[in-house]
Amino acid sequence: MAYRLRIDQLRNAALKAGDQRPADIAKRTGISESALSRMLRGQSTPGLVTIMKLRDSYGLTNKDLIEEVAA
């Protein structure tokens, strides 16, 4: 199964929490700005630990953050 980050959901949740910039998301989640930048541009896929950090930081579910895609 292939999956990808639902960037739209992450950005919406971040904005609701007052995090307007990727640097704000990085600070809240503890994910490096460079890793976050690659994820937001669709150049990398987050691992389970990263998904959990995003999920827990913004009160989302795994289903909110990831979607299955054709391999």
C-alpha positions in Angstrom: 0.0 0.0 0.0 1.3 3.4 -0.9 0.2 6.5 0.9 0.8 10.2 1.0 0.4 13.1 3.4 -2.9 15.1 3.1 -1.1 18.4 3.0 -4.4 20.3 2.8 -5.6 18.8 6.0 -2.4 19.6 7.8 -2.3 23.2 6.6 -5.9 23.7 7.6 -5.3 22.3 11.1 -2.1 24.3 11.5 -3.9 27.6 10.5 -6.7 26.9 13.0 -4.0 26.5 15.7 -2.4 29.8 14.6 0.5 28.2 12.8 0.8 30.1 9.5 4.3 29.3 8.4 6.1 26.0 8.0 8.5 27.2 10.8 5.5 27.4 13.1 4.5 23.9 12.3 8.1 22.7 12.8 8.3 24.4 16.2 5.0 23.0 17.4 5.7 19.4 16.3 9.5 19.1 16.8 9.9 18.1 13.2 12.9 19.8 11.5 12.0 22.6 9.1 13.9 20.9 6.2 12.0 17.6 6.6 8.7 19.5 7.0 9.5 21.5 3.9 10.1 18.4 1.8 6.8 16.9 3.0 4.8 20.0 2.2 6.3 20.1 -1.3 5.4 16.4 -1.7 9.1 15.4 -2.1 9.0 13.0 0.8 6.6 10.8 2.7 6.5 11.0 6.5 7.1 7.9 8.5 4.9 6.7 11.4 6.7 8.7 14.1 6.3 11.9 12.1 2.7 11.2 11.4 2.1 10.7 15.1 3.8 14.0 15.9 1.6 15.8 13.4 -1.5 14.0 14.5 -1.0 14.7 18.2 0.1 18.3 17.7 -3.1 19.2 15.9 -5.7 16.8 17.3 -6.0 14.9 14.0 -6.4 11.3 13.3 -4.2 9.1 11.0 -7.1 9.0 8.6 -7.2 12.9 8.5 -3.5 13.0 7.7 -2.8 10.1 5.2 -4.5 8.8 2.2 -3.9 5.7 0.2 -2.8 6.1 -3.4 -2.2 3.7 -6.2 1.4 2.4 -6.2 
